[in-house]
């Protein structure tokens, strides 16, 4: 059975909206798109290349899928390690509104998320990877479907925007599995989900 691996970019105040560009996601009047770009150094690139090189399939939300589908199919250099993975591996889109896809290897899943994703994990031996996809990520956490979280925290505070863990998130405990900090100051930490939190008193 495969594992669901989620990679998320967040600010110090937990915002994950539109890290990659000003027009990526302006919903809710968000004006800070592209906040991760100044920190994208070689160490960051090596980490992301390493993550994607281990993928067996990708699971994306509709908005992230459309952003990826608008760019990566145009990157045809077989030596590009990220493009070669994204363009050749199976891609699953969780959407009830998407009806047409042109990106090779794409399947739309519109049924019950817990059943669909559990079935995907049972069919995949390795990593089913989620990148970005904020609304989908929150749903997957709520359903206890995320096995591993790569959390990349960028040294910037925005004060507004959609957060990875919002109000009402399901209480969940994780085990810290790995960590590093890039030269540009991005804290990269890997967490394994272990279940519900335990509580005590000092």
C-alpha contacts under 8 A as a table, 3 or more apart, distances in Angstrom:
res1	aa1	res2	aa2	distance
1	X	121	X	5.78
1	X	122	X	4.69
1	X	123	X	6.72
1	X	124	X	6.05
1	X	125	X	5.15
1	X	126	X	7.37
2	X	121	X	4.73
2	X	122	X	6.17
2	X	123	X	7.27
2	X	124	X	4.87
2	X	125	X	4.44
2	X	126	X	4.64
2	X	127	X	5.67
2	X	128	X	6.73
3	X	121	X	6.26
3	X	125	X	7.85
3	X	126	X	6.30
3	X	127	X	5.15
3	X	128	X	6.00
3	X	146	X	7.75
3	X	147	X	5.95
3	X	148	X	7.60
4	X	121	X	7.06
4	X	127	X	5.99
4	X	128	X	4.80
4	X	129	X	5.84
4	X	130	X	7.38
4	X	145	X	6.90
4	X	146	X	5.28
4	X	147	X	5.34
4	X	148	X	6.57
5	X	127	X	6.38
5	X	128	X	6.08
5	X	129	X	4.79
5	X	130	X	6.16
5	X	146	X	6.37
5	X	147	X	6.09
5	X	148	X	4.81
5	X	149	X	5.95
5	X	150	X	7.50
6	X	129	X	5.82
6	X	130	X	4.65
6	X	131	X	6.08
6	X	137	X	7.57
6	X	146	X	6.77
6	X	148	X	6.26
6	X	149	X	4.92
6	X	150	X	6.12
7	X	129	X	7.63
7	X	130	X	6.25
7	X	131	X	5.16
7	X	132	X	6.76
7	X	149	X	5.92
7	X	150	X	4.59
7	X	151	X	6.02
7	X	152	X	7.64
8	X	16	X	7.28
8	X	131	X	6.43
8	X	132	X	5.66
8	X	149	X	7.52
8	X	150	X	6.28
8	X	151	X	5.13
8	X	152	X	6.12
8	X	164	X	7.84
9	X	16	X	5.75
9	X	19	X	7.11
9	X	36	X	7.85
9	X	132	X	7.25
9	X	151	X	6.22
9	X	152	X	4.85
9	X	153	X	6.07
9	X	154	X	7.35
10	X	13	X	7.64
10	X	14	X	5.19
10	X	15	X	5.17
10	X	16	X	4.57
10	X	151	X	7.33
10	X	152	X	6.20
10	X	153	X	4.97
10	X	154	X	6.21
10	X	163	X	7.75
10	X	164	X	7.34
11	X	14	X	5.01
11	X	15	X	5.18
11	X	16	X	6.68
11	X	153	X	5.51
11	X	154	X	4.95
11	X	155	X	6.42
11	X	156	X	5.49
11	X	157	X	5.82
11	X	158	X	7.29
12	X	15	X	7.53
12	X	153	X	6.27
12	X	154	X	6.32
12	X	155	X	6.01
12	X	156	X	5.80
12	X	157	X	5.47
13	X	156	X	7.95
13	X	157	X	5.62
13	X	158	X	7.09
13	X	159	X	6.96
14	X	163	X	5.31
14	X	164	X	6.39
14	X	165	X	7.30
15	X	158	X	7.32
15	X	160	X	7.14
15	X	161	X	5.62
15	X	162	X	5.52
15	X	163	X	4.25
15	X	164	X	6.51
16	X	19	X	6.58
16	X	132	X	7.82
16	X	134	X	7.13
16	X	161	X	7.31
16	X	162	X	6.05
16	X	163	X	5.32
16	X	164	X	5.83
17	X	25	X	6.80
17	X	33	X	7.25
17	X	134	X	7.43
17	X	161	X	5.88
17	X	162	X	5.29
17	X	163	X	6.98
18	X	21	X	6.22
18	X	22	X	7.17
18	X	23	X	7.79
18	X	24	X	5.25
18	X	25	X	5.16
18	X	26	X	7.60
18	X	32	X	7.58
18	X	33	X	4.75
18	X	34	X	6.16
18	X	35	X	7.64
19	X	24	X	7.79
19	X	33	X	5.72
19	X	34	X	4.68
19	X	35	X	5.25
19	X	36	X	5.05
19	X	37	X	7.23
20	X	24	X	6.61
20	X	33	X	6.60
20	X	34	X	4.42
20	X	35	X	6.96
20	X	36	X	6.30
20	X	37	X	6.31
21	X	24	X	5.23
21	X	33	X	4.93
21	X	34	X	3.67
21	X	35	X	7.43
21	X	37	X	7.71
22	X	25	X	7.40
22	X	26	X	7.62
22	X	31	X	7.14
22	X	32	X	6.59
22	X	33	X	3.90
22	X	34	X	5.20
23	X	26	X	6.28
23	X	33	X	6.57
24	X	33	X	6.56
24	X	34	X	7.87
24	X	67	X	7.51
25	X	30	X	7.32
25	X	33	X	7.00
26	X	29	X	5.55
26	X	30	X	4.68
26	X	31	X	6.48
26	X	33	X	7.38
27	X	30	X	5.88
28	X	161	X	7.68
30	X	33	X	7.16
30	X	160	X	7.40
30	X	161	X	6.11
32	X	35	X	6.28
32	X	158	X	7.26
34	X	37	X	5.67
35	X	38	X	7.05
35	X	156	X	7.79
36	X	39	X	5.75
36	X	40	X	6.86
36	X	154	X	6.79
37	X	40	X	5.41
39	X	44	X	7.90
39	X	154	X	7.50
39	X	184	X	5.39
39	X	185	X	7.34
39	X	186	X	7.01
40	X	43	X	7.99
40	X	44	X	5.71
40	X	45	X	6.76
40	X	184	X	7.55
41	X	44	X	5.34
41	X	45	X	6.33
41	X	182	X	7.71
41	X	183	X	7.46
41	X	184	X	6.57
42	X	45	X	4.94
42	X	46	X	6.10
43	X	46	X	5.10
43	X	47	X	6.25
43	X	182	X	5.69
43	X	183	X	7.21
44	X	47	X	5.25
44	X	48	X	6.33
44	X	182	X	6.46
44	X	186	X	7.69
45	X	48	X	5.23
45	X	49	X	6.04
46	X	49	X	5.10
46	X	50	X	6.06
47	X	50	X	5.12
47	X	51	X	6.26
48	X	51	X	5.08
48	X	52	X	6.21
49	X	52	X	5.31
49	X	53	X	6.00
49	X	81	X	6.68
49	X	82	X	6.18
50	X	53	X	5.14
50	X	54	X	6.75
51	X	54	X	5.60
51	X	55	X	7.09
52	X	55	X	5.28
52	X	82	X	6.40
52	X	85	X	7.02
53	X	81	X	7.03
53	X	82	X	7.22
53	X	85	X	6.84
54	X	126	X	7.95
54	X	127	X	6.79
55	X	58	X	7.16
55	X	85	X	7.60
55	X	126	X	7.13
55	X	127	X	5.07
55	X	128	X	6.34
55	X	129	X	6.19
56	X	89	X	6.63
56	X	90	X	7.58
56	X	124	X	7.19
56	X	125	X	7.85
56	X	126	X	5.81
56	X	127	X	5.24
56	X	128	X	6.00
56	X	129	X	7.73
57	X	89	X	5.60
57	X	90	X	4.97
57	X	91	X	5.89
57	X	92	X	7.78
57	X	124	X	7.86
57	X	127	X	6.69
57	X	128	X	4.97
57	X	129	X	6.32
58	X	86	X	7.85
58	X	89	X	7.48
58	X	90	X	6.40
58	X	91	X	4.76
58	X	92	X	6.07
58	X	128	X	5.47
58	X	129	X	4.75
58	X	130	X	5.98
59	X	91	X	5.97
59	X	92	X	4.72
59	X	93	X	5.86
59	X	94	X	7.28
59	X	128	X	6.61
59	X	129	X	5.92
59	X	130	X	5.11
59	X	131	X	7.77
60	X	64	X	6.24
60	X	65	X	5.63
60	X	91	X	7.48
60	X	92	X	6.23
60	X	93	X	4.96
60	X	94	X	6.32
60	X	130	X	5.79
60	X	131	X	6.71
60	X	132	X	7.72
60	X	133	X	5.97
60	X	136	X	7.48
61	X	64	X	5.51
61	X	65	X	5.95
61	X	93	X	5.65
61	X	94	X	5.31
61	X	95	X	6.73
61	X	133	X	4.83
61	X	134	X	7.70
61	X	135	X	7.34
61	X	136	X	5.61
62	X	65	X	5.05
62	X	66	X	6.16
62	X	93	X	6.09
62	X	94	X	6.42
62	X	95	X	5.76
62	X	98	X	7.20
62	X	133	X	7.65
63	X	66	X	5.22
63	X	67	X	6.36
63	X	133	X	7.05
64	X	67	X	5.09
64	X	68	X	6.14
64	X	131	X	7.88
64	X	132	X	6.54
64	X	133	X	5.49
65	X	68	X	5.11
65	X	69	X	5.86
65	X	93	X	6.80
66	X	69	X	4.99
66	X	70	X	6.05
67	X	70	X	5.28
67	X	71	X	6.74
68	X	71	X	5.38
68	X	72	X	5.74
69	X	72	X	5.90
69	X	73	X	6.31
69	X	103	X	6.22
70	X	73	X	7.16
70	X	74	X	7.86
71	X	74	X	5.75
71	X	75	X	7.18
72	X	75	X	5.21
72	X	83	X	5.84
72	X	86	X	7.21
72	X	87	X	7.02
73	X	76	X	6.82
73	X	83	X	7.49
73	X	87	X	6.21
73	X	103	X	6.96
75	X	80	X	7.87
75	X	83	X	6.13
76	X	80	X	7.92
76	X	83	X	7.25
76	X	84	X	7.75
77	X	80	X	5.54
77	X	83	X	7.68
77	X	84	X	7.71
78	X	81	X	7.52
78	X	83	X	7.69
78	X	84	X	5.87
79	X	84	X	7.33
80	X	83	X	5.48
80	X	84	X	5.97
81	X	84	X	5.37
81	X	85	X	6.44
82	X	85	X	5.36
82	X	86	X	6.23
83	X	86	X	5.15
83	X	87	X	5.79
84	X	87	X	5.35
84	X	88	X	5.97
85	X	88	X	5.39
85	X	89	X	5.75
86	X	89	X	5.80
86	X	91	X	7.82
87	X	103	X	7.77
87	X	104	X	6.86
87	X	105	X	7.76
88	X	104	X	7.51
88	X	105	X	7.12
89	X	105	X	6.69
90	X	105	X	4.94
90	X	106	X	6.15
90	X	107	X	7.72
91	X	105	X	5.89
91	X	106	X	4.67
91	X	107	X	6.22
92	X	106	X	5.75
92	X	107	X	4.84
92	X	108	X	5.68
92	X	109	X	6.62
93	X	106	X	7.30
93	X	107	X	6.27
93	X	108	X	4.74
93	X	109	X	5.87
94	X	108	X	6.15
94	X	109	X	5.04
94	X	110	X	6.01
94	X	113	X	7.62
94	X	136	X	7.52
95	X	98	X	5.71
95	X	108	X	6.61
95	X	109	X	6.30
95	X	110	X	5.36
96	X	109	X	7.70
96	X	110	X	4.91
96	X	111	X	7.91
98	X	101	X	7.75
98	X	108	X	7.30
99	X	108	X	7.71
101	X	106	X	6.82
102	X	106	X	7.71
103	X	106	X	6.03
109	X	116	X	7.03
110	X	113	X	7.61
111	X	115	X	7.75
111	X	116	X	6.50
112	X	115	X	5.58
112	X	116	X	6.06
113	X	116	X	5.13
113	X	117	X	5.89
114	X	117	X	5.47
114	X	118	X	5.94
114	X	140	X	7.89
114	X	143	X	6.62
114	X	145	X	7.57
115	X	118	X	5.20
115	X	119	X	6.10
116	X	119	X	5.21
116	X	120	X	6.31
117	X	120	X	4.91
117	X	121	X	6.18
117	X	145	X	7.76
118	X	121	X	5.13
118	X	122	X	6.26
118	X	145	X	7.61
119	X	122	X	5.06
119	X	123	X	6.36
120	X	123	X	5.14
120	X	124	X	6.24
120	X	128	X	7.99
121	X	124	X	5.25
121	X	125	X	7.59
121	X	128	X	6.95
122	X	125	X	7.50
124	X	127	X	7.21
124	X	128	X	7.21
130	X	133	X	7.20
130	X	137	X	7.66
132	X	137	X	7.59
133	X	136	X	5.39
133	X	137	X	5.90
134	X	137	X	5.01
134	X	138	X	6.30
134	X	162	X	7.83
134	X	163	X	7.77
134	X	164	X	6.23
135	X	138	X	5.27
135	X	139	X	6.43
136	X	139	X	5.09
136	X	140	X	6.16
137	X	140	X	5.08
137	X	141	X	6.22
137	X	164	X	7.44
138	X	141	X	5.20
138	X	142	X	6.18
138	X	164	X	6.69
138	X	165	X	6.96
138	X	169	X	7.62
139	X	142	X	5.04
139	X	143	X	6.28
140	X	143	X	5.13
140	X	144	X	6.25
140	X	145	X	5.26
140	X	146	X	6.09
141	X	144	X	5.04
141	X	145	X	6.07
141	X	146	X	5.83
141	X	169	X	7.92
141	X	170	X	7.24
142	X	145	X	7.77
142	X	169	X	6.80
142	X	170	X	5.58
144	X	147	X	7.92
146	X	149	X	7.20
146	X	193	X	7.20
147	X	192	X	5.98
147	X	193	X	5.45
148	X	190	X	7.06
148	X	191	X	5.68
148	X	192	X	4.60
148	X	193	X	6.15
149	X	190	X	5.64
149	X	191	X	5.10
149	X	192	X	6.44
149	X	193	X	7.80
150	X	188	X	7.04
150	X	189	X	5.82
150	X	190	X	4.48
150	X	191	X	6.48
151	X	187	X	7.99
151	X	188	X	5.94
151	X	189	X	5.36
151	X	190	X	6.24
151	X	191	X	7.80
152	X	186	X	6.41
152	X	187	X	5.64
152	X	188	X	4.55
152	X	189	X	6.46
153	X	186	X	5.63
153	X	187	X	5.10
153	X	188	X	6.52
154	X	185	X	6.90
154	X	186	X	4.80
154	X	187	X	6.63
155	X	185	X	6.38
155	X	186	X	6.48
158	X	161	X	7.55
162	X	166	X	7.88
163	X	166	X	5.58
165	X	169	X	5.90
166	X	169	X	5.81
171	X	196	X	6.19
171	X	197	X	6.52
172	X	193	X	7.36
172	X	194	X	7.69
172	X	195	X	5.74
172	X	196	X	4.69
172	X	197	X	5.61
173	X	193	X	6.15
173	X	194	X	5.68
173	X	195	X	5.39
173	X	196	X	5.24
173	X	197	X	4.71
173	X	198	X	7.93
174	X	191	X	5.69
174	X	192	X	5.27
174	X	193	X	4.35
174	X	194	X	5.23
174	X	195	X	7.17
175	X	191	X	5.33
175	X	192	X	5.03
175	X	193	X	6.33
175	X	194	X	6.50
176	X	179	X	7.91
176	X	189	X	7.33
176	X	190	X	6.08
176	X	191	X	4.57
176	X	192	X	6.51
177	X	189	X	7.55
177	X	190	X	5.34
177	X	191	X	5.36
177	X	192	X	6.57
178	X	189	X	5.67
178	X	190	X	5.05
178	X	191	X	7.28
179	X	187	X	7.39
179	X	188	X	5.46
179	X	189	X	4.24
179	X	190	X	6.23
180	X	187	X	6.05
180	X	188	X	5.24
180	X	189	X	6.55
181	X	185	X	5.91
181	X	186	X	5.47
181	X	187	X	4.48
181	X	188	X	5.86
182	X	185	X	5.17
182	X	186	X	5.22
182	X	187	X	6.68
182	X	188	X	7.72
183	X	186	X	7.49
